[in-house]
Structure formats: C-alpha cells, structure tokens
Amino acid sequence: MTSIPAALRAFAAAKPDAPAVTDTKATLSRRELLDRADTVAHALHDQGVGVGDLVSIGLPSDASHVVASIATWLVGATPQPVAANMPRAELDAVLELAKPAMAIGFDGGDLAPTMLTLPEPTGQAREPLPDVVSPNFKAPMSGGSTGRPKLIVATNPAEVEGLALLGQVMRIKAEDTSLITAPMHHNGPFLTSTATIALGGHVVLPGRFDAETTLALIERERVGWVYLVPTMMSRITKLPDDVRLRYDLSTLHTVMHMAAPCPPYLKQAWIDWLGGERIMELYAGTEAQAATFISGTEWLEHRGSVGKPLIGQMQICDPDGKPLPTGEVGEVWMKSDAGPTYKYIGAEPRAREDGWESLGDLGWMDADGYLYLNDRLTDMVLVGGSNVYPAEVEAALDEHPHVLSSCVIGLPDDDLGNRLHALVQLRDEVSDDELRSWCGERLTKYKVPRTFERVAQPLRDDAAKVRRSQLRAERLPG
C-alpha cells in the first residue's frame, strides 16, 4: 500500500514542473507543492504532532489548504477541515470534540495549540521525514440534528489505493485537471481534490463561485473534470446564451454533481447542452457506507433517479426496519461491504444490529434497482448544496433574550434550492436585521435565516416537540 505523500514524491520526481494546484494567486508545481508541504510537516513534527493526531485546518479554499492537508498526512496525522470564517462559538464546539494537536490558520484559543500562518520554504533542505500512514484519511465536520456539530472520522488510512478506486468510479483520470468549485471544508470538494492530486492530477481552486468564471477556467486550464452542485448548475444555465456558449468546453469529460437533489428540468438542460455521457450524479453521505452513481444517459431511462448502488448496499425499509416492495416509499438504509467506514465523534449512528445504517433519507427503488429520493431528511434543509439542521439554527435564535421560541424550516428558492425561514415567538419586538446579526455571530453564513415570521403562540408543545412538516406545508403555494 502507498501513502499519499509517497505517491506525491514519486509524481514530483517524475515530472517536477507539472502543475499541481492553481488558485486565484498562482500555480504550484508538483515540486513546489511538496516543498511547501515538507516545510509545514517539519514544523508540525517539531511541535510534537504525530501519527493519529487530529489537525484542525481553517484556511481559505486555495493552495494553502492543500499544503496543510498534505503536511498533516506527512506526519501521519488526520486533516480536520473547518470553515475559514466559522463563528467563534461554533468553532469552539468543534474543537471541543476534535481536541486537535494543532490548529492551522486560526487561533485555537484554549482548545488547541495554534499555527496561525504556514511557514514558507527556507530553501535549506532538511532530512525527509519517515514515510508514515495516517490511520484516518480525514475527519470532516457536520452540523448535528441535535443542534450540535459532530465529526465524521474516516476509518480508511491515507493511502492512494482507496483514492484510485474512488477516482475510477467518479471518472477522475490519472493526471486529470479537476475544477473544484465548492469550499474545501466540505467533504465532497476535499475528497475529490485529494483524489485528483493522489492520481497525479492538477487541481484548480477558483475561490468564490462565479458562473462565468467557472466556464472561463474550464477553457483556460483545459479542465477535464468539474465538481458542481445544482445551485451552481442553475446559475450557469441562467447566463445569457452569448456568454454561456462562448467558452470552449471540449476538454470537459465529466460534470460530477452531488450534495443536493437536482431538479429534473435542470438536469435535462445540462444533458441537452453537453450530452448525457458527460453528466454524472453521486448520492452518498460523508459516512460513505454506500453510494449510487448515474450518468445522464442512464437518467433519461430512469428520470428522477440518483442511480444504482455501486459501492455498498441500499434497501428501503418501513419504520420497523422491514424491507419494502419495489415502488413503495420508506427510509433509505445503507450497508458497507468493507466493514466500518467511519466513526462519529459527538454523535451516535442510526444503526440496526444487522449492520444496516440510515442517514434518515426517504426514497424508493424501481424494479431495476434504481434509487429515487423523496426527501433529504425530515428536518434537514439543503441550502445551495450545504446541509443545515434546524435545531442548530433554533439553538442560536433561542439564545436571544427576546426570543421565546423558534422554528426553522426550508422554503423553495429558485437559486439555492431552499432558503431558511425562521418562525419566532418574541417577548419584545426585534428587527429582522438584529436577528440576522445575532445569528451571524454564532453561525456560518449559509445557516443564517433569510426571512423571519412572527407568531403569537408557542411553537413547541409541552414535550418540546415542533411540527416542522406541518408548518412548512402551510407556507407552500397551494
């Protein structure tokens, strides 16, 4: 088995000047990327960071994030990415769970030693660190359904072989150029950028998403593989035709979209534009027990499906855990064929004794084994491809001295898929701007409600339960 750093050394030795990472500031060659990572790795090693430790990384989605992750693997530790602009209260909650050996890019406070900036290469070579393998490839965070964050620690080691298999099913080719359009602290972008680099490829990180910039980068960098979420796809299709069609996308062999359901009209528009063979969809959780894939050409035969399981197993069950017949809606349960794929820190999995686990999604399967999703968790709201748990937002709102109770739901939004709408029962009048500001000090930006509604009655019953589905239904057209 080959560690990720060992593979990078081999690539750098073979083609040292080949591009490895391009961001808005510069392009790093394979040799430059490895030299920078080596420098940071020695700094981590000198401060006692080693095999099995967690390293929390709160850097922008640029080359520095990739450098920090590779450096972490070089000392056998596990990257634990967090949002670069995460509010302090939310960040501290993550650090309390992670107990990292080092925080890179932000002040760890009393919860972690801090490397505020990445050291630059000195030009003086040091003895290479011994080749070690991190026992856990990654440890991304997720908002919890209880209103508290959790960490999802991958049980697979930081080895190339697993990433090569992932690259094969996701159609990331050896020495491909991949455009990663979403923030690196999310699992999908982190995973696919790492797979690209581990296969000797070139990762392009554009920073903040812009529809036309995305097309321009595909042409300029001769991108073969691009990561998108439906919100981004929608914004690209809404460009004027004379803008959208002016760019040469002939090098693009795969558009991989994930993270949120794609409306059929939008999927059809991309198939009509680029051809079904270039459009791919992935459905899976960060936990990676199982995953489905579907191409655009398959989708035309199974319109609305997210594909058949190609990794692990899936079944549809009733509330008692009994498998349902074809076509009946129930809860989607997953099972890994390779043993445990993750462990939670700060939560317990929803699991059965027979090894099946659920992320809480609802769906059904057709006679050919294709999965169709009806909902993405009963409470969770997908905002522009990012998961938001209402309990987390409500916990922030309920902290306000004038808020007696609150309920957060998702309402349809043409751009983001859903927008957060907060119902609040107030003791004294508070403006929308004050509520947004209050939430913004405690939550990442996409978790802040866009709209607010005042109600006169308590939103929870005596058992502290709230009927979100009913409240949402009452506010939907028709």
C-alpha positions in Angstrom: 0.0 0.0 0.0 1.2 3.5 -0.8 0.8 6.5 1.4 -0.5 9.7 -0.2 2.8 11.6 0.5 4.8 8.7 -1.0 2.8 8.9 -4.2 3.3 12.7 -4.4 7.0 12.2 -4.0 7.0 9.8 -7.0 5.0 12.2 -9.1 7.3 15.1 -8.2 10.4 13.1 -9.1 8.9 12.1 -12.5 7.6 15.5 -13.6 8.7 18.1 -11.0 7.4 21.1 -13.1 3.9 19.7 -13.9 1.2 21.8 -12.4 -0.4 20.5 -9.2 -2.5 23.3 -7.7 -3.8 26.5 -9.2 -5.7 29.1 -7.2 -6.5 32.8 -7.8 -3.0 33.9 -7.0 -0.6 31.4 -8.6 0.1 27.8 -9.8 2.3 25.5 -7.7 4.2 22.7 -9.5 4.4 19.3 -8.0 7.9 20.1 -6.6 6.8 23.4 -5.2 3.7 21.8 -3.6 5.7 19.1 -2.0 8.5 21.5 -0.8 5.9 23.7 0.9 4.2 20.7 2.5 7.5 19.3 3.7 8.3 22.7 5.4 4.9 22.7 7.2 5.3 19.0 8.1 8.6 19.6 9.8 7.0 22.5 11.8 4.2 20.1 12.9 6.7 17.4 13.7 8.9 19.8 15.7 5.8 20.7 17.8 5.0 17.1 18.6 2.2 16.4 16.1 2.3 12.7 15.0 0.5 9.6 13.9 -3.2 9.5 14.8 -3.4 13.1 15.9 -6.1 15.4 14.5 -5.1 18.7 12.9 -7.9 21.3 12.5 -7.4 23.3 9.3 -9.3 26.6 8.9 -7.8 28.0 5.8 -9.3 29.5 2.6 -10.1 27.2 -0.3 -6.8 27.8 -2.0 -3.4 26.2 -2.3 -2.6 26.7 1.4 -5.4 24.3 2.3 -3.9 21.6 0.1 -0.5 22.3 1.5 -1.7 22.0 5.1 -3.5 18.7 4.4 -0.5 17.1 2.7 1.7 18.3 5.6 -0.7 16.7 8.0 -0.5 13.3 6.2 3.3 13.6 6.1 3.4 13.3 9.9 0.8 10.6 10.0 -1.9 12.9 11.4 -5.5 13.4 10.2 -6.8 16.6 8.5 -9.9 18.0 10.2 -11.1 20.8 8.0 -13.3 23.6 9.3 -14.8 26.7 7.6 -12.3 29.5 7.4 -14.8 32.1 8.6 -16.7 30.0 11.2 -18.1 32.0 14.1 -16.2 31.5 17.3 -18.9 29.8 19.3 -19.4 27.2 16.5 -15.7 26.7 16.1 -15.1 26.1 19.8 -17.9 23.5 19.8 -15.9 21.6 17.0 -12.6 22.0 18.8 -14.1 20.6 22.0 -14.9 17.4 20.1 -11.8 17.2 18.0 -9.2 18.0 20.7 -6.7 18.7 17.9 -3.0 18.5 18.4 -2.7 21.7 16.2 -4.9 24.4 14.7 -3.7 25.8 11.4 -5.0 29.1 10.0 -6.9 30.3 13.1 -6.4 30.9 16.8 -7.2 27.7 18.7 -7.7 29.6 22.0 -7.5 27.4 25.0 -8.7 24.4 23.0 -5.7 23.8 20.7 -2.1 24.9 20.1 -2.0 27.2 17.1 0.0 27.6 13.9 -1.5 30.9 12.8 0.4 31.0 9.4 2.0 28.4 7.3 5.8 28.7 7.3 7.3 29.3 3.9 10.1 27.1 2.5 13.5 28.3 3.6 15.5 26.9 0.7 17.5 24.8 3.1 16.7 21.1 2.7 16.0 19.1 5.8 16.2 15.3 6.2 12.9 13.9 4.8 10.5 12.7 7.5 10.0 8.9 7.7 7.1 7.6 5.5 4.2 7.1 7.7 0.5 6.5 7.0 -2.3 8.3 8.8 -4.7 5.7 10.2 -7.6 8.0 9.3 -7.7 9.8 6.0 -10.0 12.7 7.0 -12.3 14.0 9.8 -14.8 16.5 8.3 -17.4 18.1 10.5 -21.1 18.1 10.1 -23.9 20.0 11.8 -25.8 17.6 14.1 -29.6 17.0 14.1 -29.4 17.7 17.9 -28.2 21.3 17.2 -24.6 20.3 18.0 -21.8 19.6 15.5 -20.2 16.1 15.0 -17.1 14.9 13.4 -17.1 12.0 10.9 -13.7 10.3 11.1 -12.9 8.1 8.1 -11.7 4.7 9.1 -9.7 4.1 5.9 -6.0 5.1 6.0 -4.5 7.9 3.9 -3.4 5.6 1.1 -3.5 6.0 -2.6 -5.2 2.7 -3.5 -8.5 3.7 -2.0 -8.5 7.1 -3.7 -7.6 5.4 -7.0 -10.7 3.2 -6.8 -12.8 6.3 -5.9 -11.3 8.1 -8.9 -12.2 5.2 -11.2 -15.9 5.2 -10.2 -16.0 9.0 -10.2 -14.2 9.2 -13.6 -11.3 11.2 -12.3 -8.5 10.1 -14.6 -4.8 9.9 -14.0 -3.2 13.3 -14.4 -6.6 14.9 -14.9 -7.3 18.6 -14.3 -10.1 19.0 -11.9 -12.0 22.2 -11.1 -13.2 22.2 -7.5 -15.9 24.9 -7.2 -17.0 24.5 -3.6 -15.3 25.2 -0.2 -12.7 22.7 0.8 -14.0 22.2 4.3 -16.9 20.3 2.8 -16.4 16.6 2.3 -17.0 16.4 -1.5 -14.5 19.1 -2.5 -12.0 17.8 0.0 -12.3 14.2 -1.2 -12.3 14.9 -4.9 -9.4 17.4 -4.8 -7.3 14.9 -2.8 -8.2 12.1 -5.3 -7.1 14.3 -8.2 -3.7 15.1 -6.6 -3.2 11.5 -5.5 -3.6 10.4 -9.1 -1.0 12.9 -10.3 -3.5 15.5 -11.4 -3.9 19.2 -11.3 -6.5 20.9 -9.0 -7.9 24.3 -9.9 -9.4 26.2 -7.0 -11.3 29.3 -8.1 -12.2 30.7 -4.7 -15.7 32.2 -4.5 -18.0 30.6 -7.1 -18.9 32.7 -10.2 -20.8 31.2 -13.1 -18.9 32.8 -16.0 -15.5 32.4 -14.2 -16.2 28.7 -14.0 -16.6 28.4 -17.7 -13.6 30.6 -18.4 -11.4 28.4 -16.1 -12.6 25.2 -17.9 -11.4 26.7 -21.2 -8.2 28.3 -19.9 -7.0 25.4 -17.7 -8.3 22.7 -20.1 -10.3 21.1 -17.3 -11.4 17.5 -17.7 -13.5 17.0 -14.5 -15.6 19.6 -12.6 -17.4 19.4 -9.2 -20.7 21.2 -9.1 -23.9 21.4 -7.0 -27.3 22.1 -8.5 -27.3 25.7 -7.3 -24.1 26.3 -9.4 -25.6 24.5 -12.3 -28.7 26.7 -12.2 -26.6 29.9 -12.1 -24.6 28.7 -15.1 -27.7 27.9 -17.2 -29.1 31.4 -16.4 -26.2 33.1 -18.1 -27.2 34.7 -21.4 -26.6 32.3 -24.3 -24.0 34.5 -25.9 -22.0 34.3 -22.6 -22.6 30.6 -21.8 -21.8 29.4 -25.3 -18.7 31.5 -26.0 -16.4 29.2 -24.0 -14.7 26.0 -25.3 -15.6 23.1 -23.1 -14.3 20.4 -25.4 -11.8 19.1 -22.8 -14.5 18.5 -20.2 -15.3 14.8 -20.0 -17.2 14.8 -16.7 -19.5 17.1 -14.8 -20.0 15.5 -11.4 -22.8 16.9 -9.4 -23.8 16.0 -5.8 -24.7 17.4 -2.4 -28.4 18.2 -3.2 -31.2 16.8 -5.4 -31.1 18.2 -8.9 -34.4 19.3 -10.4 -35.4 17.3 -13.5 -35.6 20.5 -15.7 -32.1 21.5 -14.7 -30.6 18.0 -15.3 -32.4 17.9 -18.7 -30.9 21.3 -19.6 -27.4 20.1 -18.9 -27.9 16.9 -20.8 -29.3 18.9 -23.8 -26.3 21.2 -23.6 -23.3 18.9 -23.0 -24.7 15.4 -23.7 -25.8 12.8 -21.2 -22.5 10.9 -21.3 -20.7 13.9 -19.6 -23.2 14.4 -16.8 -22.7 12.2 -13.6 -24.5 12.3 -10.3 -23.4 10.9 -7.0 -25.6 10.2 -3.9 -23.9 9.3 -0.7 -23.2 10.5 2.8 -19.9 11.7 4.2 -20.1 8.4 6.2 -19.6 6.5 2.9 -21.3 3.3 3.8 -22.8 3.1 0.2 -23.1 5.3 -2.9 -25.1 5.5 -6.1 -23.9 6.9 -9.4 -25.9 7.7 -12.5 -24.9 9.1 -15.9 -27.1 11.5 -17.8 -27.9 8.8 -20.4 -29.0 6.4 -17.7 -31.1 9.1 -16.1 -33.0 9.6 -19.3 -34.2 6.0 -19.0 -34.8 6.4 -15.2 -35.9 10.0 -15.0 -35.5 11.4 -11.5 -33.3 8.6 -10.2 -30.0 9.1 -8.4 -28.7 5.7 -9.7 -28.0 2.2 -8.6 -25.6 1.4 -5.6 -22.1 0.8 -7.0 -20.5 1.0 -3.6 -22.1 -0.9 -0.7 -25.8 -1.9 -0.4 -29.0 0.0 0.0 -32.6 -1.1 0.9 -35.9 0.7 1.5 -37.5 -0.1 4.9 -40.6 0.7 6.8 -40.5 2.3 10.3 -39.9 -1.2 11.8 -36.9 -1.8 9.7 -38.6 -4.3 7.3 -37.7 -4.1 3.6 -40.5 -2.6 1.4 -41.6 -3.8 -2.0 -40.5 -2.1 -5.2 -42.1 1.3 -5.6 -43.0 1.9 -2.0 -41.5 4.9 -0.2 -39.6 4.3 3.0 -36.4 5.1 4.8 -33.1 4.5 2.9 -30.8 2.1 4.8 -27.2 1.5 3.8 -24.6 -1.2 4.5 -20.9 -1.2 3.7 -19.4 -4.3 2.1 -16.0 -3.4 3.5 -16.7 -3.1 7.2 -17.0 0.2 9.2 -16.2 3.2 7.0 -16.3 5.9 9.7 -16.7 6.7 13.4 -18.6 9.6 14.9 -17.2 12.0 17.5 -20.1 13.8 19.2 -23.0 11.6 17.9 -24.2 8.0 17.7 -25.2 6.4 14.3 -28.7 5.4 13.5 -28.0 1.7 13.1 -29.5 -1.8 13.4 -27.9 -4.8 14.9 -27.6 -6.4 11.4 -25.1 -3.7 10.3 -27.5 -1.5 8.3 -27.4 2.2 8.9 -29.6 5.2 8.0 -28.9 8.9 7.3 -32.7 9.5 7.6 -33.4 9.9 3.9 -36.7 8.8 2.3 -37.0 7.2 -1.1 -38.0 4.2 -3.2 -36.5 1.8 -5.7 -37.7 0.8 -9.1 -37.7 -2.8 -10.5 -34.2 -2.3 -11.9 -32.8 -1.3 -8.5 -32.5 2.4 -9.2 -33.0 4.7 -6.2 -35.3 7.7 -6.2 -35.2 10.2 -3.3 -38.4 11.8 -1.9 -36.8 13.9 0.8 -33.4 14.7 2.3 -34.0 14.0 5.9 -37.3 15.1 7.5 -35.7 18.1 9.4 -32.5 18.9 7.4 -32.6 21.7 4.9 -30.3 21.8 1.9 -29.2 25.3 1.1 -27.1 25.6 -2.0 -25.8 22.1 -1.5 -24.9 22.6 2.2 -26.7 20.7 5.0 -28.4 22.8 7.6 -30.0 21.3 10.7 -32.9 23.5 12.0 -32.1 22.6 15.7 -28.7 24.2 15.3 -30.2 27.5 14.0 -33.0 27.4 16.5 -30.5 27.0 19.3 -28.8 30.2 18.2 -32.1 32.1 17.9 -33.4 30.8 21.2 -30.3 32.3 22.9 -31.6 35.8 22.1 -33.1 37.4 25.2 -36.3 38.5 23.4 -36.9 35.1 21.6 -39.4 32.9 23.5 -39.4 30.1 20.9 -38.4 29.5 17.3 -38.8 27.0 14.4 -36.7 27.0 11.2 -37.9 25.4 8.0 -36.8 25.4 4.4 -39.0 27.1 1.7 -38.4 26.7 -2.1 -35.8 29.0 -3.6 -35.1 29.2 -7.4 -31.4 29.9 -6.8 -30.4 28.0 -3.6 -32.9 25.2 -3.8 -34.2 26.2 -0.3 -34.0 29.3 1.8 -34.1 29.2 5.6 -37.3 30.7 7.0 -37.5 31.3 10.8 -40.7 31.5 12.7 -40.2 33.3 16.0 -42.3 34.0 19.1 -41.0 37.2 20.7 -41.1 38.7 24.1 -40.4 42.2 22.7 -40.1 43.3 19.2 -36.8 42.7 17.4 -36.0 43.7 13.9 -35.1 41.2 11.2 -31.6 42.8 10.8 -31.0 42.3 14.5 -32.0 38.7 14.4 -29.7 38.1 11.3 -26.8 39.8 13.0 -27.4 37.7 16.2 -27.3 34.5 14.2 -24.4 35.7 12.1 -22.3 36.0 15.2 -23.0 32.3 16.0 -23.4 30.5 12.8 -21.8 30.1 9.4 -23.3 32.5 6.8 -25.4 29.9 4.9 -27.1 28.8 8.2 -28.5 32.3 8.9 -32.2 32.6 8.0 -33.1 34.7 5.0 -36.6 35.5 6.2 -38.4 35.8 9.5 -42.0 35.5 10.5 -43.6 36.5 13.9 -46.1 34.2 15.6 -48.2 34.8 18.7 -48.4 31.2 20.1 -45.6 28.9 21.3 -44.1 26.8 18.5 -43.4 23.8 20.7 -45.8 21.6 22.8 -45.3 20.6 26.4 -43.0 17.8 25.2 -40.8 20.4 23.4 -41.9 18.9 20.0 -42.4 21.1 16.9 -44.3 20.0 13.8 -42.0 21.4 11.1 -43.6 19.4 8.3 -47.0 21.0 9.0 -45.6 24.5 9.4 -43.8 24.1 6.1 -46.8 22.7 4.3 -48.9 25.7 5.5 -46.5 28.1 3.8 -46.1 26.3 0.5 -48.1 27.6 -2.5 -51.3 25.5 -3.0 
